[in-house]
Amino acid sequence: MDAFYASVEQLDHPEYRNKPIAVGGSRERGVVAAASYEARKYGVRSAMPSVIAARRCPDLIFVQPRFDRYKEISNQIRDVFFEFTDLVEPLSLDEAFLDVTENKYNHQSATILAEAIRFRIKEETGLNASAGISVNKFMAKIASDINKPNGQKTIPPEEVIEFLSHLPIENFFGVGKVTADKMKLHGIFNGSDLRHKSVSYLDQYFGKSGRHFYEIVRGIQQSEVKTDRIRKSIAAERTFSKDVSSEVSALELLKKIAVELERRTEKSGVKGKTITLKLKYSDFSQQTRSRTVSDFISESREIFPIIQELIHQEPLKMSIRLLGISLSKLNTQEEDNNAISVQLEMAF
């Protein structure tokens, strides 16, 4: 995602749009967690002391982070990923690796799939995303930074070596400042310089990382996209700009959320047996109420009557800032998940 935390704040607060904002810290103390692109023009960056950020950009607006909101949108983005492939490896709230070699649309172009995913993210959240498309995770990560913001870059197999040859060593994913400085002392300033060093030389001077550097500069990386989990739930939720204070209003909103959940289950091809109502109150305390039924369900007409029962279980203790509905005990969890690793070819 492009400047994720800052972009979410600009999405939710129109008064921040087209203005330099920093999420986290203040003019007096703290650290910048994220900076909008308007702020980046002044040299404001994440992990920068906020005092320095304010000095570089006198008009900088400091905004307190809302991690619940970022996680909520991150989950929406994750649901978009699952519309296209189940092979998703999250790196953080705003970044993930996807293997689209086998995808749910049986599309043969990874570039076109990336465009479709970015379009769906924009449609679903109102936010821009960038993408990198290539032969492995290392190359895709590097490519994802090239045409930011709101762009994508494809590095097909036949261009990998040439691309890496001209890439400055400090731009290699995983090469930090200390390692880059050390490499420059050994005459390694770009990929071409690195590729001319033998594996024994790199092992001698860079230890266990030597073979890794030897392989990645040749476009070799065997690390698969690791999902590490079977999808266990699917959800839809909404945070409100004004707190909801009555059950009647809450039910009206939950009806819309149930329709959205049905749309997501249809896209993902899943059904579930456990329905959970999520309530987050104005004091940020959270409550969940669940019910398990005997058959798999996914349609709003099946889900909403259960939600009505759940919300009437006990009175609301105060006004509500977030409502959500999730389905768990999914039909996908009952399938045989013993996968066979296969090597497939795909167009770029």
C-alpha positions as CSV (number, residue, x, y, z in Angstrom):
1,M,0.0,0.0,0.0
2,D,1.1,3.6,-0.7
3,A,1.9,5.5,2.5
4,F,-0.7,3.3,4.2
5,Y,-1.3,4.9,7.6
6,A,-1.2,8.4,6.2
7,S,-3.4,7.5,3.3
8,V,-6.0,6.1,5.6
9,E,-6.0,9.3,7.6
10,Q,-6.4,11.4,4.5
11,L,-9.2,9.1,3.3
12,D,-11.1,9.4,6.6
13,H,-10.4,13.1,7.1
14,P,-10.9,15.2,4.0
15,E,-9.2,18.2,5.7
16,Y,-5.9,16.3,5.5
17,R,-6.0,15.6,1.8
18,N,-3.2,17.1,-0.3
19,K,-1.5,18.3,2.9
20,P,1.7,17.1,4.5
21,I,0.8,14.8,7.5
22,A,2.8,12.6,9.8
23,V,1.2,9.7,11.7
24,G,2.7,9.4,15.1
25,G,4.7,11.7,17.3
26,S,4.2,15.4,17.9
27,R,6.2,18.6,17.4
28,E,7.7,18.1,20.8
29,R,8.6,14.4,20.9
30,G,8.1,11.0,19.4
31,V,8.8,9.3,16.1
32,V,7.0,9.4,12.7
33,A,5.3,6.1,12.0
34,A,4.3,7.1,8.4
35,A,4.4,10.2,6.3
36,S,2.1,11.3,3.4
37,Y,3.7,11.8,0.0
38,E,3.1,15.6,0.5
39,A,5.3,15.4,3.6
40,R,7.9,13.1,1.9
41,K,8.7,16.0,-0.6
42,Y,10.2,17.8,2.4
43,G,12.3,14.8,3.4
44,V,10.0,13.5,6.1
45,R,10.3,9.7,6.5
46,S,9.0,7.0,8.8
47,A,11.2,6.3,11.9
48,M,12.4,9.9,11.8
49,P,12.3,11.8,15.1
50,S,9.2,14.1,14.9
51,V,11.2,17.1,16.0
52,I,13.4,16.8,12.9
53,A,10.3,16.2,10.7
54,A,8.7,19.4,12.0
55,R,11.9,21.3,11.3
56,R,12.0,20.0,7.7
57,C,8.3,20.7,7.1
58,P,7.0,23.6,9.2
59,D,3.4,23.0,8.0
60,L,3.5,19.3,8.9
61,I,0.3,18.1,10.6
62,F,0.8,15.4,13.3
63,V,-2.0,12.8,13.5
64,Q,-2.3,10.2,16.3
65,P,-2.3,6.6,14.9
66,R,-5.5,4.5,14.9
67,F,-4.3,1.0,14.6
68,D,-7.7,-0.6,14.9
69,R,-8.7,1.3,11.8
70,Y,-5.6,0.3,9.9
71,K,-6.1,-3.3,10.8
72,E,-9.8,-3.1,9.7
73,I,-8.7,-1.8,6.2
74,S,-5.9,-4.3,6.1
75,N,-8.4,-7.1,6.6
76,Q,-10.4,-5.7,3.7
77,I,-7.3,-5.7,1.5
78,R,-6.5,-9.3,2.6
79,D,-10.0,-10.3,1.5
80,V,-9.3,-8.9,-1.9
81,F,-6.2,-11.0,-2.1
82,F,-8.1,-14.1,-1.4
83,E,-10.5,-13.3,-4.2
84,F,-7.6,-14.1,-6.5
85,T,-5.4,-16.7,-4.7
86,D,-5.2,-18.5,-1.5
87,L,-1.3,-18.3,-1.5
88,V,-0.9,-15.1,0.4
89,E,2.0,-14.4,2.7
90,P,1.4,-11.2,4.8
91,L,4.5,-9.2,5.7
92,S,2.7,-6.4,7.6
93,L,-0.6,-4.6,7.7
94,D,0.1,-3.0,4.3
95,E,2.2,-5.5,2.4
96,A,2.1,-9.1,1.3
97,F,3.5,-11.6,-1.2
98,L,1.0,-13.4,-3.5
99,D,1.7,-16.4,-5.7
100,V,-0.7,-16.1,-8.6
101,T,0.8,-19.0,-10.7
102,E,-2.4,-20.8,-10.0
103,N,-5.2,-18.3,-9.5
104,K,-9.0,-18.4,-9.1
105,Y,-9.6,-16.7,-12.4
106,N,-7.2,-19.0,-14.3
107,H,-5.7,-15.9,-15.9
108,Q,-2.3,-16.4,-17.6
109,S,-0.9,-12.9,-17.2
110,A,0.6,-11.9,-13.8
111,T,0.8,-8.3,-14.9
112,I,-2.9,-8.1,-15.7
113,L,-3.8,-9.9,-12.4
114,A,-1.8,-7.3,-10.5
115,E,-3.7,-4.5,-12.3
116,A,-7.0,-6.2,-11.3
117,I,-5.9,-6.6,-7.7
118,R,-5.0,-3.0,-7.4
119,F,-8.3,-1.9,-9.0
120,R,-10.2,-4.1,-6.5
121,I,-8.3,-2.6,-3.6
122,K,-9.1,0.9,-4.8
123,E,-12.8,-0.1,-5.3
124,E,-13.0,-1.7,-1.9
125,T,-11.1,0.8,0.2
126,G,-10.6,4.0,-1.8
127,L,-6.8,3.6,-1.4
128,N,-4.0,3.2,-3.9
129,A,-1.7,0.3,-4.0
130,S,1.5,-0.5,-5.9
131,A,2.7,-3.8,-7.1
132,G,5.9,-5.6,-8.2
133,I,5.7,-8.7,-10.5
134,S,8.6,-11.0,-11.1
135,V,10.0,-14.5,-10.8
136,N,10.5,-14.6,-7.0
137,K,9.8,-12.7,-3.8
138,F,13.1,-10.9,-3.8
139,M,12.6,-9.5,-7.3
140,A,8.9,-8.7,-6.7
141,K,9.8,-6.7,-3.6
142,I,12.3,-4.6,-5.5
143,A,9.9,-4.1,-8.4
144,S,7.1,-2.9,-6.1
145,D,9.1,0.2,-5.1
146,I,10.0,1.3,-8.6
147,N,6.7,3.0,-9.7
148,K,5.3,4.1,-6.4
149,P,2.8,5.6,-5.8
150,N,-0.1,4.0,-7.5
151,G,1.9,2.0,-10.1
152,Q,3.4,-1.3,-10.8
153,K,6.5,-2.8,-12.4
154,T,7.0,-6.1,-14.1
155,I,10.5,-7.7,-14.4
156,P,10.1,-10.8,-16.6
157,P,12.6,-13.6,-16.4
158,E,14.6,-12.6,-19.4
159,E,15.2,-9.1,-17.9
160,V,16.2,-10.1,-14.3
161,I,20.0,-10.3,-14.8
162,E,20.2,-7.1,-16.8
163,F,18.0,-5.2,-14.3
164,L,20.0,-6.4,-11.3
165,S,23.3,-5.5,-13.0
166,H,22.5,-1.8,-12.8
167,L,20.8,-1.8,-9.5
168,P,22.7,0.1,-6.7
169,I,23.7,-2.3,-4.0
170,E,21.9,-0.3,-1.3
171,N,18.6,-0.9,-3.3
172,F,18.9,-4.7,-2.9
173,F,16.1,-5.9,-0.7
174,G,17.6,-7.0,2.6
175,V,20.9,-5.1,2.2
176,G,21.0,-2.5,5.0
177,K,23.3,0.5,5.3
178,V,26.0,-1.3,7.3
179,T,26.2,-4.2,4.7
180,A,26.1,-1.8,1.8
181,D,29.0,0.2,3.2
182,K,30.9,-3.0,3.8
183,M,30.3,-4.1,0.2
184,K,31.5,-0.8,-1.2
185,L,34.8,-1.3,0.7
186,H,35.1,-4.5,-1.4
187,G,34.4,-2.7,-4.7
188,I,30.7,-3.8,-4.9
189,F,28.6,-0.8,-5.9
190,N,25.9,-2.5,-8.0
191,G,24.6,-5.9,-9.0
192,S,27.2,-6.3,-11.8
193,D,30.0,-5.9,-9.2
194,L,28.3,-8.4,-6.9
195,R,27.9,-11.0,-9.7
196,H,31.6,-10.9,-10.4
197,K,32.5,-12.1,-6.9
198,S,32.8,-15.8,-6.4
199,V,30.7,-17.7,-3.8
200,S,33.9,-18.5,-1.8
201,Y,34.8,-14.8,-1.7
202,L,31.4,-13.8,-0.5
203,D,31.3,-16.6,2.1
204,Q,34.7,-15.4,3.4
205,Y,33.8,-11.8,3.8
206,F,30.0,-11.9,4.4
207,G,29.6,-15.2,6.3
208,K,26.3,-17.1,6.1
209,S,24.8,-14.3,3.9
210,G,27.5,-14.9,1.2
211,R,25.6,-17.6,-0.7
212,H,22.4,-15.7,-0.4
213,F,24.0,-12.7,-2.1
214,Y,25.6,-15.0,-4.7
215,E,22.2,-16.5,-5.7
216,I,19.9,-13.4,-5.6
217,V,22.1,-11.4,-7.9
218,R,21.6,-14.3,-10.4
219,G,17.8,-14.2,-9.9
220,I,17.9,-17.4,-7.8
221,Q,15.6,-17.6,-4.8
222,Q,13.8,-20.8,-3.8
223,S,11.7,-19.3,-1.0
224,E,8.0,-20.1,-1.6
225,V,5.1,-17.9,-0.6
226,K,4.3,-19.2,2.8
227,T,0.7,-19.0,3.9
228,D,1.3,-20.9,7.1
229,R,-2.4,-21.2,7.7
230,I,-5.7,-22.3,6.4
231,R,-8.2,-19.5,6.2
232,K,-10.3,-19.7,9.3
233,S,-12.8,-16.9,9.0
234,I,-14.1,-14.2,6.7
235,A,-15.5,-10.9,8.0
236,A,-16.9,-7.5,7.2
237,E,-16.9,-4.6,9.6
238,R,-17.3,-0.9,9.7
239,T,-16.1,1.9,11.9
240,F,-18.4,4.9,12.1
241,S,-17.6,8.6,12.0
242,K,-20.3,9.1,14.7
243,D,-21.1,6.6,17.4
244,V,-24.3,4.6,17.1
245,S,-26.4,4.7,20.2
246,S,-29.5,2.5,19.6
247,E,-30.2,-1.1,18.7
248,V,-32.5,0.0,15.9
249,S,-29.7,2.0,14.2
250,A,-27.2,-0.8,14.8
251,L,-29.5,-3.3,13.1
252,E,-29.9,-1.1,10.1
253,L,-26.2,-0.9,9.7
254,L,-25.7,-4.6,10.4
255,K,-28.1,-5.4,7.6
256,K,-25.8,-3.6,5.2
257,I,-22.7,-5.3,6.7
258,A,-24.4,-8.7,6.3
259,V,-24.9,-8.0,2.6
260,E,-21.2,-7.0,2.2
261,L,-20.2,-10.2,4.0
262,E,-22.3,-12.2,1.6
263,R,-20.6,-10.5,-1.3
264,R,-17.2,-11.5,0.1
265,T,-18.1,-15.1,0.8
266,E,-19.4,-15.4,-2.7
267,K,-16.1,-14.0,-4.1
268,S,-14.1,-16.3,-1.9
269,G,-16.3,-19.4,-2.4
270,V,-16.6,-20.1,1.3
271,K,-19.4,-20.8,3.8
272,G,-19.4,-21.1,7.5
273,K,-21.2,-22.4,10.5
274,T,-20.3,-20.0,13.3
275,I,-21.6,-16.4,13.1
276,T,-20.0,-13.8,15.3
277,L,-21.2,-10.3,16.0
278,K,-18.4,-7.9,16.9
279,L,-19.2,-4.7,18.9
280,K,-16.6,-2.1,19.7
281,Y,-17.8,0.6,22.1
282,S,-17.0,4.3,22.3
283,D,-14.5,3.6,25.1
284,F,-12.7,1.1,22.8
285,S,-13.8,-1.9,24.8
286,Q,-14.8,-4.8,22.6
287,Q,-17.4,-7.6,22.8
288,T,-18.2,-10.6,20.7
289,R,-21.3,-12.7,20.6
290,S,-21.4,-16.0,18.6
291,R,-23.7,-18.7,17.5
292,T,-23.0,-22.0,15.7
293,V,-25.5,-23.5,13.3
294,S,-25.7,-27.1,11.9
295,D,-25.3,-26.2,8.2
296,F,-22.9,-24.1,6.3
297,I,-24.4,-20.7,5.4
298,S,-23.2,-17.6,3.5
299,E,-26.2,-15.5,2.4
300,S,-27.3,-12.4,4.3
301,R,-30.9,-13.7,4.6
302,E,-29.5,-16.6,6.6
303,I,-27.0,-14.6,8.6
304,F,-29.0,-11.5,9.5
305,P,-31.8,-13.2,11.6
306,I,-29.0,-14.7,13.8
307,I,-27.4,-11.3,14.1
308,Q,-30.7,-9.9,15.3
309,E,-30.9,-12.6,18.0
310,L,-27.3,-11.9,19.1
311,I,-27.7,-8.2,19.4
312,H,-30.8,-8.7,21.5
313,Q,-29.0,-11.0,23.9
314,E,-28.2,-8.2,26.2
315,P,-28.6,-4.4,26.2
316,L,-25.8,-2.3,24.7
317,K,-23.7,-1.0,27.5
318,M,-22.9,2.3,25.6
319,S,-22.7,3.8,22.2
320,I,-20.9,1.9,19.5
321,R,-18.0,3.0,17.2
322,L,-17.6,-0.3,15.2
323,L,-19.8,-3.2,14.1
324,G,-18.7,-6.3,12.4
325,I,-19.9,-9.8,11.4
326,S,-17.7,-12.8,10.7
327,L,-18.1,-16.3,9.6
328,S,-15.9,-19.1,11.0
329,K,-15.8,-22.9,11.0
330,L,-15.6,-22.6,7.2
331,N,-16.2,-25.3,4.7
332,T,-12.6,-24.9,3.5
333,Q,-11.3,-26.1,6.8
334,E,-12.9,-29.5,6.2
335,E,-11.1,-30.0,2.9
336,D,-8.0,-32.1,2.5
337,N,-5.1,-29.6,2.7
338,N,-2.3,-32.0,1.8
339,A,-0.8,-30.0,-1.1
340,I,1.6,-31.3,-3.7
341,S,4.3,-28.9,-4.7
342,V,4.4,-28.4,-8.5
343,Q,6.5,-26.1,-10.7
344,L,4.3,-24.3,-13.2
345,E,5.1,-21.7,-15.8
346,M,3.2,-18.5,-16.2
347,A,3.2,-15.5,-18.5
348,F,4.3,-12.1,-17.2
